[in-house]
Structure formats: C-alpha cells, structure tokens
Amino acid sequence: MFKQSVFSKSLAALFIVLSLTIAGLGHVITPNLVHAEETKALYDRLGGMTAITAVVDEFVNRLVADSKVNGRFGSTDVERFKTLNAELVCMATGGPCKYSGRDMKNTHNGMRISQAEFDLTAGHLSKTLKTFKVPKQETKELMAIIGSLRKDIVAAP
C-alpha cells in the first residue's frame, strides 16, 4: 500500500507539472499544431479516398435525381462518371490519384452547359458536403477548385 500511495502521489505531481508546462507553452504549441493541420493536403483533410468516394457517390445520385440536370446524363455510365469524379477530386486536392478522364474542356465541348446548370450542380455538391459535415474551410477550398473549372465547362450564357 505504501508503494501505491507514493506512486499515486508521484503520478499526480507529474501530471500537475506536465499540465502547467503545457499550459505555459500553449501559445507555442497551439499555433504549431494548427499550422501542421493547415499544411496537410486538402485530400487528407477531407478524409482520403474513402470519404471522397462517399461524397461523390451521394453527389452524383443527387444529380441523377434532379430533373433540372439529369437529362445531361441520359447516355452516361453513372458508375464510370462517379469513378472519374472521385479521381478528379482526389487528384485536384493533392491525393495520389491520376485522373483518367478527358480534360474538362473537351469533355463538355458542344454540351452547351449554362451558368445556371453549373450553379445548380455546384449547389448539389455544396449540399452534399454539408450532409457529410465537411468543415467550412475544406468546403471553401473544394468549391474554389470546382469553381475554377467553370470556364472549361460552361459554354452557354
């Protein structure tokens, strides 16, 4: 019993010292931890390929269910479309994937996609990200990446 109480007191003292040390260094440690998180690739912050695949799956399901845009997918192999979108997001966010599809300009050439259709599609992505509780910063970064594709996708006013 004596050894246990000495051990308990020593452990308690160590805990107090560590707590005070960490509290005193909080101003040094916290920014470094935050900085480390910010320097991780968006791919990693999104949760990697498993999370990206789940989001893309839900996103494409929303598109296919929306009568305002689902006509665009009449002859599309939906599973391949999901795979290509997951590859694109993976690659664009710093992941290890290589996008195996055609570039956005050639893919959408002649489709006459309007600004409104692009915005509606982006809205579905935004809602999907909210459904998966993707943090605001990561949502903002991903939506900026998608937004940068507008010039290659939208052809009609």
C-alpha positions as CSV (number, residue, x, y, z in Angstrom):
1,M,0.0,0.0,0.0
2,F,2.9,2.4,0.8
3,K,4.4,2.0,-2.7
4,Q,1.0,2.6,-4.3
5,S,0.4,5.8,-2.5
6,V,3.9,7.1,-3.2
7,F,3.4,6.1,-6.9
8,S,0.0,7.8,-6.9
9,K,1.5,11.0,-5.4
10,S,4.3,10.9,-7.9
11,L,2.0,10.4,-10.8
12,A,-0.2,13.2,-9.5
13,A,2.8,15.5,-9.2
14,L,4.0,14.6,-12.7
15,F,0.5,15.3,-14.1
16,I,0.5,18.7,-12.4
17,V,3.9,19.6,-13.8
18,L,3.0,18.4,-17.3
19,S,-0.3,20.4,-17.1
20,L,1.5,23.6,-16.0
21,T,4.2,23.1,-18.6
22,I,1.7,22.5,-21.4
23,A,-0.5,25.4,-20.2
24,G,2.6,27.7,-20.2
25,L,3.7,26.6,-23.6
26,G,0.2,26.7,-25.1
27,H,0.9,29.8,-27.0
28,V,3.9,28.0,-28.7
29,I,2.3,24.6,-29.2
30,T,-1.2,25.5,-30.4
31,P,-0.1,27.6,-33.5
32,N,2.3,24.8,-34.5
33,L,-0.4,22.2,-34.3
34,V,-2.8,24.5,-36.2
35,H,-0.1,25.2,-38.8
36,A,0.6,21.5,-39.2
37,E,-3.1,20.8,-39.9
38,E,-3.3,23.7,-42.4
39,T,-0.3,22.3,-44.3
40,K,-1.9,18.9,-44.8
41,A,-3.2,18.3,-48.3
42,L,-6.9,19.0,-48.8
43,Y,-7.2,15.4,-49.8
44,D,-6.1,14.3,-46.3
45,R,-8.2,16.9,-44.6
46,L,-11.2,15.6,-46.5
47,G,-10.6,12.1,-45.2
48,G,-8.8,10.5,-48.2
49,M,-10.3,8.4,-50.9
50,T,-12.9,6.6,-48.8
51,A,-14.5,9.9,-47.8
52,I,-14.2,11.4,-51.3
53,T,-15.8,8.3,-52.9
54,A,-18.7,8.5,-50.4
55,V,-19.3,12.2,-51.2
56,V,-19.0,11.8,-54.9
57,D,-21.4,8.8,-54.8
58,E,-24.0,10.9,-53.0
59,F,-23.4,14.0,-55.1
60,V,-23.9,12.1,-58.4
61,N,-27.0,10.4,-57.0
62,R,-28.4,13.9,-56.3
63,L,-27.6,15.0,-59.9
64,V,-29.2,11.9,-61.4
65,A,-32.3,12.5,-59.3
66,D,-32.7,16.2,-60.3
67,S,-35.0,16.7,-63.3
68,K,-33.4,20.1,-64.0
69,V,-30.0,18.5,-64.9
70,N,-30.5,14.7,-65.1
71,G,-31.2,14.9,-68.9
72,R,-27.4,15.6,-69.2
73,F,-26.8,12.1,-68.0
74,G,-29.0,10.1,-70.3
75,S,-26.3,8.1,-72.0
76,T,-23.8,8.4,-69.2
77,D,-22.4,5.3,-67.5
78,V,-23.1,6.6,-64.0
79,E,-20.7,4.3,-62.2
80,R,-17.8,5.4,-64.5
81,F,-18.9,9.0,-64.0
82,K,-18.6,8.5,-60.3
83,T,-15.2,6.9,-60.6
84,L,-13.9,9.8,-62.8
85,N,-15.3,12.4,-60.5
86,A,-13.7,10.7,-57.5
87,E,-10.3,10.5,-59.4
88,L,-10.6,14.2,-60.3
89,V,-11.3,15.3,-56.8
90,C,-8.6,13.1,-55.4
91,M,-6.0,14.5,-57.8
92,A,-7.1,18.1,-57.6
93,T,-7.0,18.0,-53.8
94,G,-3.4,16.7,-53.6
95,G,-4.2,13.0,-53.4
96,P,-2.3,10.1,-55.0
97,C,-4.8,9.6,-57.8
98,K,-4.3,10.2,-61.5
99,Y,-7.4,11.4,-63.3
100,S,-8.0,9.0,-66.3
101,G,-10.8,11.0,-68.0
102,R,-10.6,13.6,-70.7
103,D,-9.9,17.3,-69.8
104,M,-13.0,19.4,-68.8
105,K,-13.0,21.5,-72.0
106,N,-13.1,18.5,-74.4
107,T,-15.5,16.5,-72.2
108,H,-18.1,19.3,-72.1
109,N,-17.5,20.7,-75.6
110,G,-20.7,21.0,-77.5
111,M,-22.9,20.3,-74.5
112,R,-23.9,24.0,-74.1
113,I,-24.0,23.8,-70.4
114,S,-25.4,27.1,-68.9
115,Q,-24.2,29.1,-66.0
116,A,-27.5,28.1,-64.2
117,E,-26.8,24.4,-64.7
118,F,-23.3,24.8,-63.4
119,D,-24.5,26.7,-60.4
120,L,-27.2,24.1,-59.7
121,T,-24.6,21.3,-60.0
122,A,-22.3,23.2,-57.6
123,G,-25.2,23.7,-55.3
124,H,-25.7,19.9,-55.2
125,L,-22.1,19.5,-54.3
126,S,-22.3,22.1,-51.5
127,K,-25.4,20.4,-50.1
128,T,-23.7,17.0,-50.2
129,L,-20.6,18.4,-48.4
130,K,-23.0,19.8,-45.7
131,T,-24.7,16.4,-45.4
132,F,-21.3,14.8,-44.7
133,K,-20.4,17.6,-42.3
134,V,-17.3,18.7,-44.2
135,P,-15.8,21.6,-42.3
136,K,-16.2,25.1,-43.8
137,Q,-12.6,25.7,-44.7
138,E,-12.3,22.4,-46.6
139,T,-15.7,23.1,-48.3
140,K,-14.5,26.5,-49.3
141,E,-11.3,25.1,-50.8
142,L,-13.0,22.3,-52.7
143,M,-15.7,24.6,-54.0
144,A,-12.9,27.0,-55.2
145,I,-11.3,24.1,-57.1
146,I,-14.6,23.2,-58.7
147,G,-15.4,26.8,-59.5
148,S,-12.1,27.1,-61.3
149,L,-13.4,24.6,-63.8
150,R,-16.4,26.8,-64.8
151,K,-14.6,28.4,-67.8
152,D,-14.0,24.9,-69.3
153,I,-17.5,23.6,-68.6
154,V,-19.9,26.4,-69.2
155,A,-20.5,27.4,-72.9
156,A,-23.9,28.9,-73.0
157,P,-24.8,32.3,-71.4
